[in-house]
């Protein structure tokens, strides 16, 4: 078509095509991205059951419960980030395509976040309300989770790349990713706690945003290196 | 090199121990109990030094594809993990009489614990991959990612607790130590460092021998001709 050989697809165009493809694949299998969401609801339901359901107590616990549940369910979702594509050879094709692999994997991370991170963020106000958070706190909680889930998707992609094709990948993935996610958890939970107390939460938000920027620049490079190793 | 390091480590360790347990005066606040810092502080320092060495070796191995560097990085991990565990255990033993609790969610303790998890993750990843070359490079990537993250984790943990509550914990100031305590402490640090060097070299030698067990030059050294 108009003298375009398949090799002359620009990196931006390839990233966009990849996003469309992954979104379409994800939409055809809603079970995969709904499961982490359901898991998020279940875990947050367990917290009041395991402690006592007084609203004042729950309000104190809400940031911790929200963020630990979000962290665990994003971890659950990470397993499927590269699994299918690693098994059917798509990742190898991407690596051999001559386009920057880090860019393509960043596109994949974007889709992964859209399918697993974003539903979580949208579900969070519901859970926060159930934990007794005031209405006024909802925008800040949304913003914190929005930033945090992006960072978790990006950082987690490194772990998913490293455990690509391993037999005991699941538990190992948790062991690799959770320590790296400590800063996100701290700042996210802190921002949420400040928001629920109706105090300005700008400071931890800025830190979260800084982590997002840093991981958006560095994590794709590490992910690409990890995936290349995993494909050997 | 290994005997040199080990002997120097033994001498420094002996001198440090004599100074630490015999010559240094009891602390006016903590009595004799403070003497555990002569093990605790070097272990804590070495836990980070080991990570730095491991990450450097991993980087060298990844960039120049040196097998020896990978072997060194792999040997650092378990030793570093042990130093971290030792620092945590001695710290909590010290904390029981001094702070009245084995564990306090102090930033330093917490970041040391996260460091231990990083080590365990590194070792877990390495043991999960059967192919040595692949394990080398994957764990090297992880070590480098960890090195970028370590300062962030450290500062976030610092920040996390300093905003939560004001701490009334005892802190060691740099210059608030008389020479009779400082000298043994430095000697012990040196001893730990030399010991670390000796052990890493020993383990790395073992690792290299194991990797290259099919190679001809090993057969020549050992005096066994390969079939």
Interface residues (C-beta under 8 A of the other chain):
Chain A: X158 X162 X163 X166 X167 X168 X169 X172 X175 X176 X178 X179 X180 X182 X183 X186 X187 X190 X207 X211 X214 X218 X222 X225 X226 X229 X230 X232
Chain B: X114 X117 X118 X120 X121 X124 X125 X128 X129 X131 X133 X134 X137 X138 X141 X142 X144 X145 X146 X148 X149 X152 X153 X156 X157 X159 X160 X163
